[in-house]
């Protein structure tokens, strides 16, 4: 019988990374010294490629 190898997943240490605020609800972490504007533009490019809307517009109240 073969033994199954366990997958060890090590989470990144965010204390050694810098936080980049994308919008009020979204923050990403990048390496220290990396360009924050580049990270933002890459993030939005990925989201546009997915075709998802992150913030849904609120519906206007019609009275």
C-alpha positions, 0 to 999 in steps of 0.5 A, a space after each residue: 500500500 502506498 502512503 499518501 504525502 501530506 501537502 504542507 501549505 505555508 501561509 505568507 507572513 503579512 507582517 513582512 509585506 506592505 498593504 495596498 488599499 484597492 478600495 474601501 473593501 479590498 486590501 492586498 499585500 505585496 512585497 516590501 519595496 514593490 510598486 503599489 501603483 503597479 500592484 493596483 493596476 495589475 489587480 484591476 486588470 485581472 478583475 476586468 479580465 474576469 468580467 466581475 463587478 466588485 462593487 455593485 451600484 446601489 439601486 435608486 429609490 423611486 418614490 
